[in-house]
Amino acid sequence: MPAPAHAHGPSGGAAWRRLLLLLTALPLALAFLAFALQWRGGGVDDPVSRWPPYLAEPTTRSLPSSSAACAEVLAASSGPTFPYFRGWSFPFSAPESHHPKVCVQTSTSAGLDQILPWLFYHKVVGVSHFLLFVEGKAAKPTVAGVLESIPGVKVVYRTKELEEQQARSRIWNETWLAGFFYKPCNYELFVKQSLNMEMAIVMARDTGMDWIMHLDTDELLYPGGAAEYSVKRLLADVPVDVDMVIFPNYESSVERDDIKDPFSEVSMFKKNYDHLPKDTYFGMYKEATRGNPNYFITYGNGKAAARIQDHLRPNGAHRWHNYARSPNEIKLEEAAVLHYTYTKFSDLTSRRDRCGCKPTKEDVKRCFMLEFDRSAFIIASTASEEEMLRWYNERVVWTDKQLNLKLLRKGILTRIYAPMAIVQGLRESGVFTSVIAASQFAANDEVPFQKNNGQNKTDPEPGVVSRALVTSSSRKILNIIEPVYRDNHAPAVPPLSPPGLDEQHEFAW
């Protein structure tokens, strides 16, 4: 006779009790394990907080014992939101374990408020050496003195002897840059940048650099696609037979008209056409231009890094070339140059004040290469402050949130937060103020700047830097023996606008 159903009740209840006990004990055991790991330091390697191999671990500042406990409380309660840069000393004198060594060259007249964030951001992403050709505000003792105190930075002043030396450059006897000679404003700047780049090749080679790149101080390298957020790692993966790497540029898309610190406040960028499907680019072209002359308000042909080698020469501010052969080049699919252009309303008047052209449609063609620059100069020269602000909001500021969201979904616009986080972290960690304070402290123990040329005792006399450079080593570039075959006639690459709607059949992605 079968046993009643309730006969198995006690054993079934015991099984359920054991299962409930297991389900209760398991979360407790996992919580205890997590606590133990955290107490021991975790043993988990957080890639975000991992120190780059070319930087030493941060050092903790020593404090009086009476302040130590208070300092710990303050550090824990009010530390920066991006704390990985606290105490960085950027020890570039230490041996570098990762090659290649990257040099960035610029020609600038900006102040410390722009140069320091630009410079230290690029130190963070792996740039080893900086060649700063300075004039204007950047050459003033209060600015240049700070820059010269930073390891890995070489300041080159625009002295009379430098200008005389550049006047003897072979470039003036060649045709590739001749179309830009003896013209005002942007054309004059373009020639000056090319001459500075020519000298920078020699300087970078003499300091053992492997790659060189020209950037303006309103441009940041974005090493997208690299295994680390590092330009060095990005270039280390380039095949050895590649001579030049092109970084397509993304253009800043500001969302307010009161931006003060672009590197810390701008996160939205318009992607380069090289990084977009052809159908998306031309299909959204009209909405993306918003009535402006072109897809980008300024240039759209990116910047290039060149492997330092024999016969290298500049080919305008955007490219490099070689006297012996056409360089083998590649274009990066994810990395970019972030161009922070017209990010501040004051950029309208600052560009106007640097050029003496007449504000007419015909005369501005002599001064500016790009259509938007011409329009901006005319507006800044003829309109009232209120009219300028209205024009700036219509043409530059992205105030239509619905349009922004649509273009973000289509991939025309993109958000990039890493540069913002890095610059904010550097500022909150006191890197910029520490550099300024350290240079002022050092200046008290050194010979003051000479008033007539803006150089301190690290640069003995006006022009000595350029004279020493050119007399001893400029023949490597400036008076090079020409090889049997050369491609001297490849014209310089100026800033170019992206393709327009009438060119869509000429461009194949």
Secondary structure, DSSP 8 states (H G I E B T S, - for coil): ----GGGGHHHHHHHHHHHHHHHHHHHHHHHHHHHHHHHHT-----TTT---TTS---------HHHHHHHHHHHHHH--SSGGGTT----TTS--SS---EEEEEEE---HHHHHHHHHHHHHTT--EEEEEE-GGGGSHHHHHHHHTSTTEEEEE--HHHHHHHHT-GGGGSSTTGGGTT--THHHHHHHHHHHHHHHHHHHHHTT-SEEEE--TTEEEE-TTSSSS-HHHHHHTS-TT--EEEE-EEEE--S-S--S-HHHH--EEE--GGGS-HHHHHHTHHHHHTTSSSSSSS--S-EEEEE--TTEEE-STT-EEESSS---EEE-SS-EEEE--S-STHHHHHHHHT----SSTTTHHHH-SSHHHHHHHHHHHHS-HHHHHHHHHHHT----HHHHHHHHHHTSEEE--HHHHHHHHHHHTTHHHHHHHHHHHHHTTS----TTT---TTS-STTHHHHHHHHHHGGGTTT----SS--TT-----------GGGTTT---
